[in-house]
């Protein structure tokens, strides 16, 4: 099995990665939002949270 980040052989300690560095690179990609499933935003996702809305008055 190859590391999904750099392609080197995996290391059992860091599986499926070859090193802590590659594991951290992958985590950073997740946190930045680089891994997304293509599609459209559903209507439910477009609505603001009722508890987060501010009311005038």
PDB file of N, CA, C and O in Angstrom:
ATOM      1  N   UNK A   1       0.847  -1.177   0.000  1.00  0.00           N
ATOM      2  CA  UNK A   1       0.000   0.000   0.000  1.00  0.00           C
ATOM      3  C   UNK A   1       0.895   1.244   0.000  1.00  0.00           C
ATOM      4  O   UNK A   1       1.906   1.288   0.700  1.00  0.00           O
ATOM      5  N   UNK A   2       0.523   2.230  -0.773  1.00  0.00           N
ATOM      6  CA  UNK A   2       1.305   3.453  -0.890  1.00  0.00           C
ATOM      7  C   UNK A   2       0.649   4.596  -0.113  1.00  0.00           C
ATOM      8  O   UNK A   2      -0.574   4.656   0.017  1.00  0.00           O
ATOM      9  N   UNK A   3       1.476   5.487   0.395  1.00  0.00           N
ATOM     10  CA  UNK A   3       0.994   6.676   1.108  1.00  0.00           C
ATOM     11  C   UNK A   3       0.152   7.516   0.141  1.00  0.00           C
ATOM     12  O   UNK A   3       0.600   7.797  -0.971  1.00  0.00           O
ATOM     13  N   UNK A   4      -1.058   7.921   0.543  1.00  0.00           N
ATOM     14  CA  UNK A   4      -1.902   8.705  -0.359  1.00  0.00           C
ATOM     15  C   UNK A   4      -1.379  10.121  -0.615  1.00  0.00           C
ATOM     16  O   UNK A   4      -1.825  10.782  -1.553  1.00  0.00           O
ATOM     17  N   UNK A   5      -0.445  10.590   0.206  1.00  0.00           N
ATOM     18  CA  UNK A   5       0.081  11.944   0.034  1.00  0.00           C
ATOM     19  C   UNK A   5       1.296  11.959  -0.892  1.00  0.00           C
ATOM     20  O   UNK A   5       1.356  12.758  -1.826  1.00  0.00           O
ATOM     21  N   UNK A   6       2.276  11.067  -0.630  1.00  0.00           N
ATOM     22  CA  UNK A   6       3.519  11.137  -1.397  1.00  0.00           C
ATOM     23  C   UNK A   6       3.812   9.895  -2.227  1.00  0.00           C
ATOM     24  O   UNK A   6       4.691   9.928  -3.089  1.00  0.00           O
ATOM     25  N   UNK A   7       3.093   8.799  -1.985  1.00  0.00           N
ATOM     26  CA  UNK A   7       3.274   7.596  -2.774  1.00  0.00           C
ATOM     27  C   UNK A   7       4.328   6.627  -2.257  1.00  0.00           C
ATOM     28  O   UNK A   7       4.514   5.561  -2.843  1.00  0.00           O
ATOM     29  N   UNK A   8       5.026   6.971  -1.167  1.00  0.00           N
ATOM     30  CA  UNK A   8       6.015   6.070  -0.589  1.00  0.00           C
ATOM     31  C   UNK A   8       5.303   4.914   0.112  1.00  0.00           C
ATOM     32  O   UNK A   8       4.112   5.011   0.409  1.00  0.00           O
ATOM     33  N   UNK A   9       6.025   3.821   0.377  1.00  0.00           N
ATOM     34  CA  UNK A   9       5.407   2.705   1.126  1.00  0.00           C
ATOM     35  C   UNK A   9       4.951   3.165   2.507  1.00  0.00           C
ATOM     36  O   UNK A   9       5.598   3.999   3.140  1.00  0.00           O
ATOM     37  N   UNK A  10       3.840   2.617   2.959  1.00  0.00           N
ATOM     38  CA  UNK A  10       3.304   3.030   4.265  1.00  0.00           C
ATOM     39  C   UNK A  10       4.131   2.457   5.405  1.00  0.00           C
ATOM     40  O   UNK A  10       4.806   1.436   5.270  1.00  0.00           O
ATOM     41  N   UNK A  11       4.053   3.144   6.520  1.00  0.00           N
ATOM     42  CA  UNK A  11       4.715   2.726   7.750  1.00  0.00           C
ATOM     43  C   UNK A  11       3.611   2.297   8.715  1.00  0.00           C
ATOM     44  O   UNK A  11       2.669   3.055   8.946  1.00  0.00           O
ATOM     45  N   UNK A  12       3.713   1.085   9.286  1.00  0.00           N
ATOM     46  CA  UNK A  12       2.638   0.599  10.160  1.00  0.00           C
ATOM     47  C   UNK A  12       2.242   1.591  11.265  1.00  0.00           C
ATOM     48  O   UNK A  12       1.066   1.680  11.620  1.00  0.00           O
ATOM     49  N   UNK A  13       3.194   2.321  11.797  1.00  0.00           N
ATOM     50  CA  UNK A  13       2.907   3.282  12.877  1.00  0.00           C
ATOM     51  C   UNK A  13       1.994   4.417  12.404  1.00  0.00           C
ATOM     52  O   UNK A  13       1.207   4.945  13.190  1.00  0.00           O
ATOM     53  N   UNK A  14       2.094   4.792  11.133  1.00  0.00           N
ATOM     54  CA  UNK A  14       1.345   5.944  10.605  1.00  0.00           C
ATOM     55  C   UNK A  14       0.317   5.552   9.556  1.00  0.00           C
ATOM     56  O   UNK A  14      -0.217   6.417   8.862  1.00  0.00           O
ATOM     57  N   UNK A  15       0.035   4.277   9.431  1.00  0.00           N
ATOM     58  CA  UNK A  15      -0.846   3.778   8.393  1.00  0.00           C
ATOM     59  C   UNK A  15      -2.136   4.573   8.300  1.00  0.00           C
ATOM     60  O   UNK A  15      -2.748   4.817   9.339  1.00  0.00           O
ATOM     61  N   UNK A  16      -2.579   4.983   7.159  1.00  0.00           N
ATOM     62  CA  UNK A  16      -2.161   4.627   5.806  1.00  0.00           C
ATOM     63  C   UNK A  16      -1.058   5.521   5.247  1.00  0.00           C
ATOM     64  O   UNK A  16      -0.795   5.496   4.045  1.00  0.00           O
ATOM     65  N   UNK A  17      -0.418   6.301   6.094  1.00  0.00           N
ATOM     66  CA  UNK A  17       0.622   7.221   5.634  1.00  0.00           C
ATOM     67  C   UNK A  17       2.009   6.633   5.871  1.00  0.00           C
ATOM     68  O   UNK A  17       2.152   5.592   6.513  1.00  0.00           O
ATOM     69  N   UNK A  18       3.034   7.316   5.342  1.00  0.00           N
ATOM     70  CA  UNK A  18       4.410   6.842   5.520  1.00  0.00           C
ATOM     71  C   UNK A  18       5.091   7.534   6.692  1.00  0.00           C
ATOM     72  O   UNK A  18       6.104   7.047   7.195  1.00  0.00           O
ATOM     73  N   UNK A  19       4.543   8.665   7.131  1.00  0.00           N
ATOM     74  CA  UNK A  19       5.184   9.427   8.203  1.00  0.00           C
ATOM     75  C   UNK A  19       4.162  10.342   8.875  1.00  0.00           C
ATOM     76  O   UNK A  19       3.051  10.527   8.379  1.00  0.00           O
ATOM     77  N   UNK A  20       4.559  10.904  10.006  1.00  0.00           N
ATOM     78  CA  UNK A  20       3.705  11.877  10.702  1.00  0.00           C
ATOM     79  C   UNK A  20       3.518  13.116   9.835  1.00  0.00           C
ATOM     80  O   UNK A  20       2.459  13.743   9.865  1.00  0.00           O
ATOM     81  N   UNK A  21       4.545  13.470   9.061  1.00  0.00           N
ATOM     82  CA  UNK A  21       4.447  14.643   8.195  1.00  0.00           C
ATOM     83  C   UNK A  21       3.315  14.486   7.182  1.00  0.00           C
ATOM     84  O   UNK A  21       2.496  15.390   7.010  1.00  0.00           O
ATOM     85  N   UNK A  22       3.275  13.327   6.510  1.00  0.00           N
ATOM     86  CA  UNK A  22       2.216  13.103   5.526  1.00  0.00           C
ATOM     87  C   UNK A  22       0.841  13.048   6.192  1.00  0.00           C
ATOM     88  O   UNK A  22      -0.142  13.507   5.611  1.00  0.00           O
ATOM     89  N   UNK A  23       0.760  12.501   7.386  1.00  0.00           N
ATOM     90  CA  UNK A  23      -0.510  12.489   8.119  1.00  0.00           C
ATOM     91  C   UNK A  23      -0.945  13.925   8.419  1.00  0.00           C
ATOM     92  O   UNK A  23      -2.126  14.253   8.302  1.00  0.00           O
ATOM     93  N   UNK A  24      -0.002  14.773   8.800  1.00  0.00           N
ATOM     94  CA  UNK A  24      -0.321  16.178   9.080  1.00  0.00           C
ATOM     95  C   UNK A  24      -0.717  16.929   7.817  1.00  0.00           C
ATOM     96  O   UNK A  24      -1.612  17.775   7.854  1.00  0.00           O
ATOM     97  N   UNK A  25      -0.064  16.631   6.706  1.00  0.00           N
ATOM     98  CA  UNK A  25      -0.427  17.256   5.424  1.00  0.00           C
ATOM     99  C   UNK A  25      -1.871  16.905   5.073  1.00  0.00           C
ATOM    100  O   UNK A  25      -2.639  17.768   4.647  1.00  0.00           O
ATOM    101  N   UNK A  26      -2.237  15.637   5.254  1.00  0.00           N
ATOM    102  CA  UNK A  26      -3.598  15.196   4.960  1.00  0.00           C
ATOM    103  C   UNK A  26      -4.603  15.884   5.880  1.00  0.00           C
ATOM    104  O   UNK A  26      -5.660  16.322   5.426  1.00  0.00           O
ATOM    105  N   UNK A  27      -4.280  15.980   7.167  1.00  0.00           N
ATOM    106  CA  UNK A  27      -5.168  16.661   8.112  1.00  0.00           C
ATOM    107  C   UNK A  27      -5.361  18.118   7.717  1.00  0.00           C
ATOM    108  O   UNK A  27      -6.478  18.632   7.772  1.00  0.00           O
ATOM    109  N   UNK A  28      -4.293  18.784   7.321  1.00  0.00           N
ATOM    110  CA  UNK A  28      -4.397  20.185   6.894  1.00  0.00           C
ATOM    111  C   UNK A  28      -5.309  20.323   5.676  1.00  0.00           C
ATOM    112  O   UNK A  28      -6.066  21.287   5.566  1.00  0.00           O
ATOM    113  N   UNK A  29      -5.233  19.365   4.775  1.00  0.00           N
ATOM    114  CA  UNK A  29      -6.118  19.398   3.600  1.00  0.00           C
ATOM    115  C   UNK A  29      -7.574  19.284   4.013  1.00  0.00           C
ATOM    116  O   UNK A  29      -8.430  19.982   3.471  1.00  0.00           O
ATOM    117  N   UNK A  30      -7.863  18.406   4.976  1.00  0.00           N
ATOM    118  CA  UNK A  30      -9.236  18.276   5.469  1.00  0.00           C
ATOM    119  C   UNK A  30      -9.688  19.581   6.130  1.00  0.00           C
ATOM    120  O   UNK A  30     -10.800  20.049   5.885  1.00  0.00           O
ATOM    121  N   UNK A  31      -8.839  20.160   6.957  1.00  0.00           N
ATOM    122  CA  UNK A  31      -9.222  21.374   7.682  1.00  0.00           C
ATOM    123  C   UNK A  31      -9.418  22.576   6.762  1.00  0.00           C
ATOM    124  O   UNK A  31     -10.247  23.442   7.041  1.00  0.00           O
ATOM    125  N   UNK A  32      -8.661  22.632   5.665  1.00  0.00           N
ATOM    126  CA  UNK A  32      -8.827  23.715   4.686  1.00  0.00           C
ATOM    127  C   UNK A  32     -10.049  23.522   3.806  1.00  0.00           C
ATOM    128  O   UNK A  32     -10.487  24.454   3.132  1.00  0.00           O
ATOM    129  N   UNK A  33     -10.600  22.317   3.810  1.00  0.00           N
ATOM    130  CA  UNK A  33     -11.747  22.041   2.951  1.00  0.00           C
ATOM    131  C   UNK A  33     -11.356  21.601   1.562  1.00  0.00           C
ATOM    132  O   UNK A  33     -12.159  21.704   0.634  1.00  0.00           O
ATOM    133  N   UNK A  34     -10.140  21.114   1.394  1.00  0.00           N
ATOM    134  CA  UNK A  34      -9.702  20.659   0.075  1.00  0.00           C
ATOM    135  C   UNK A  34     -10.439  19.406  -0.377  1.00  0.00           C
ATOM    136  O   UNK A  34     -10.595  19.179  -1.577  1.00  0.00           O
ATOM    137  N   UNK A  35     -10.887  18.603   0.557  1.00  0.00           N
ATOM    138  CA  UNK A  35     -11.617  17.378   0.220  1.00  0.00           C
ATOM    139  C   UNK A  35     -13.109  17.669   0.305  1.00  0.00           C
ATOM    140  O   UNK A  35     -13.655  17.804   1.400  1.00  0.00           O
ATOM    141  N   UNK A  36     -13.760  17.766  -0.824  1.00  0.00           N
ATOM    142  CA  UNK A  36     -15.194  18.021  -0.865  1.00  0.00           C
ATOM    143  C   UNK A  36     -15.840  17.085  -1.866  1.00  0.00           C
ATOM    144  O   UNK A  36     -15.202  16.643  -2.822  1.00  0.00           O
ATOM    145  N   UNK A  37     -17.081  16.792  -1.645  1.00  0.00           N
ATOM    146  CA  UNK A  37     -17.859  15.999  -2.583  1.00  0.00           C
ATOM    147  C   UNK A  37     -18.601  16.977  -3.481  1.00  0.00           C
ATOM    148  O   UNK A  37     -19.369  17.802  -2.986  1.00  0.00           O
ATOM    149  N   UNK A  38     -18.388  16.902  -4.795  1.00  0.00           N
ATOM    150  CA  UNK A  38     -19.057  17.840  -5.700  1.00  0.00           C
ATOM    151  C   UNK A  38     -20.574  17.710  -5.603  1.00  0.00           C
ATOM    152  O   UNK A  38     -21.110  16.613  -5.443  1.00  0.00           O
ATOM    153  N   UNK A  39     -21.234  18.823  -5.701  1.00  0.00           N
ATOM    154  CA  UNK A  39     -22.688  18.834  -5.670  1.00  0.00           C
ATOM    155  C   UNK A  39     -23.193  20.237  -5.403  1.00  0.00           C
ATOM    156  O   UNK A  39     -22.418  21.189  -5.308  1.00  0.00           O
ATOM    157  N   UNK A  40     -24.490  20.345  -5.284  1.00  0.00           N
ATOM    158  CA  UNK A  40     -25.096  21.643  -5.005  1.00  0.00           C
ATOM    159  C   UNK A  40     -25.503  21.709  -3.543  1.00  0.00           C
ATOM    160  O   UNK A  40     -25.692  20.681  -2.894  1.00  0.00           O
ATOM    161  N   UNK A  41     -25.635  22.912  -3.038  1.00  0.00           N
ATOM    162  CA  UNK A  41     -26.065  23.124  -1.667  1.00  0.00           C
ATOM    163  C   UNK A  41     -27.560  22.880  -1.595  1.00  0.00           C
ATOM    164  O   UNK A  41     -28.320  23.428  -2.395  1.00  0.00           O
ATOM    165  N   UNK A  42     -27.986  22.069  -0.652  1.00  0.00           N
ATOM    166  CA  UNK A  42     -29.411  21.794  -0.528  1.00  0.00           C
ATOM    167  C   UNK A  42     -30.124  22.975   0.127  1.00  0.00           C
ATOM    168  O   UNK A  42     -29.492  23.822   0.758  1.00  0.00           O
ATOM    169  N   UNK A  43     -31.426  23.021  -0.029  1.00  0.00           N
ATOM    170  CA  UNK A  43     -32.229  24.099   0.530  1.00  0.00           C
ATOM    171  C   UNK A  43     -32.052  24.163   2.044  1.00  0.00           C
ATOM    172  O   UNK A  43     -31.980  25.255   2.608  1.00  0.00           O
ATOM    173  N   UNK A  44     -31.982  23.029   2.700  1.00  0.00           N
ATOM    174  CA  UNK A  44     -31.838  22.994   4.153  1.00  0.00           C
ATOM    175  C   UNK A  44     -30.527  23.653   4.596  1.00  0.00           C
ATOM    176  O   UNK A  44     -30.489  24.317   5.632  1.00  0.00           O
ATOM    177  N   UNK A  45     -29.473  23.477   3.835  1.00  0.00           N
ATOM    178  CA  UNK A  45     -28.190  24.070   4.180  1.00  0.00           C
ATOM    179  C   UNK A  45     -28.185  25.576   3.970  1.00  0.00           C
ATOM    180  O   UNK A  45     -27.411  26.280   4.619  1.00  0.00           O
ATOM    181  N   UNK A  46     -29.032  26.090   3.077  1.00  0.00           N
ATOM    182  CA  UNK A  46     -29.067  27.518   2.781  1.00  0.00           C
ATOM    183  C   UNK A  46     -29.791  28.326   3.845  1.00  0.00           C
ATOM    184  O   UNK A  46     -29.526  29.518   4.003  1.00  0.00           O
ATOM    185  N   UNK A  47     -30.698  27.696   4.574  1.00  0.00           N
ATOM    186  CA  UNK A  47     -31.466  28.406   5.590  1.00  0.00           C
ATOM    187  C   UNK A  47     -30.600  28.742   6.800  1.00  0.00           C
ATOM    188  O   UNK A  47     -29.821  27.902   7.250  1.00  0.00           O
ATOM    189  N   UNK A  48     -30.725  29.954   7.331  1.00  0.00           N
ATOM    190  CA  UNK A  48     -29.968  30.290   8.533  1.00  0.00           C
ATOM    191  C   UNK A  48     -30.503  29.518   9.740  1.00  0.00           C
ATOM    192  O   UNK A  48     -31.661  29.102   9.768  1.00  0.00           O
ATOM    193  N   UNK A  49     -29.657  29.343  10.708  1.00  0.00           N
ATOM    194  CA  UNK A  49     -30.036  28.666  11.948  1.00  0.00           C
ATOM    195  C   UNK A  49     -31.018  29.541  12.722  1.00  0.00           C
ATOM    196  O   UNK A  49     -30.689  30.689  13.022  1.00  0.00           O
ATOM    197  N   UNK A  50     -32.229  29.037  13.062  1.00  0.00           N
ATOM    198  CA  UNK A  50     -33.218  29.863  13.778  1.00  0.00           C
ATOM    199  C   UNK A  50     -32.697  30.364  15.114  1.00  0.00           C
ATOM    200  O   UNK A  50     -33.078  31.454  15.541  1.00  0.00           O
ATOM    201  N   UNK A  51     -31.859  29.623  15.775  1.00  0.00           N
ATOM    202  CA  UNK A  51     -31.343  30.070  17.068  1.00  0.00           C
ATOM    203  C   UNK A  51     -30.244  31.103  16.900  1.00  0.00           C
ATOM    204  O   UNK A  51     -29.953  31.855  17.830  1.00  0.00           O
ATOM    205  N   UNK A  52     -29.639  31.149  15.743  1.00  0.00           N
ATOM    206  CA  UNK A  52     -28.547  32.086  15.485  1.00  0.00           C
ATOM    207  C   UNK A  52     -29.024  33.410  14.900  1.00  0.00           C
ATOM    208  O   UNK A  52     -28.240  34.349  14.765  1.00  0.00           O
ATOM    209  N   UNK A  53     -30.312  33.489  14.553  1.00  0.00           N
ATOM    210  CA  UNK A  53     -30.840  34.717  13.956  1.00  0.00           C
ATOM    211  C   UNK A  53     -30.998  35.791  15.017  1.00  0.00           C
ATOM    212  O   UNK A  53     -31.343  35.514  16.166  1.00  0.00           O
ATOM    213  N   UNK A  54     -30.738  37.020  14.603  1.00  0.00           N
ATOM    214  CA  UNK A  54     -30.958  38.149  15.504  1.00  0.00           C
ATOM    215  C   UNK A  54     -32.267  38.814  15.097  1.00  0.00           C
ATOM    216  O   UNK A  54     -32.576  38.954  13.914  1.00  0.00           O
ATOM    217  N   UNK A  55     -33.011  39.213  16.093  1.00  0.00           N
ATOM    218  CA  UNK A  55     -34.311  39.848  15.823  1.00  0.00           C
ATOM    219  C   UNK A  55     -34.203  41.348  16.022  1.00  0.00           C
ATOM    220  O   UNK A  55     -33.500  41.820  16.915  1.00  0.00           O
ATOM    221  N   UNK A  56     -34.907  42.092  15.181  1.00  0.00           N
ATOM    222  CA  UNK A  56     -34.961  43.560  15.340  1.00  0.00           C
ATOM    223  C   UNK A  56     -36.071  43.886  16.316  1.00  0.00           C
ATOM    224  O   UNK A  56     -37.135  43.267  16.307  1.00  0.00           O
ATOM    225  N   UNK A  57     -35.804  44.863  17.150  1.00  0.00           N
ATOM    226  CA  UNK A  57     -36.900  45.304  17.950  1.00  0.00           C
ATOM    227  C   UNK A  57     -36.705  45.231  19.354  1.00  0.00           C
ATOM    228  O   UNK A  57     -37.598  45.591  20.121  1.00  0.00           O
TER     229      UNK A  57
END
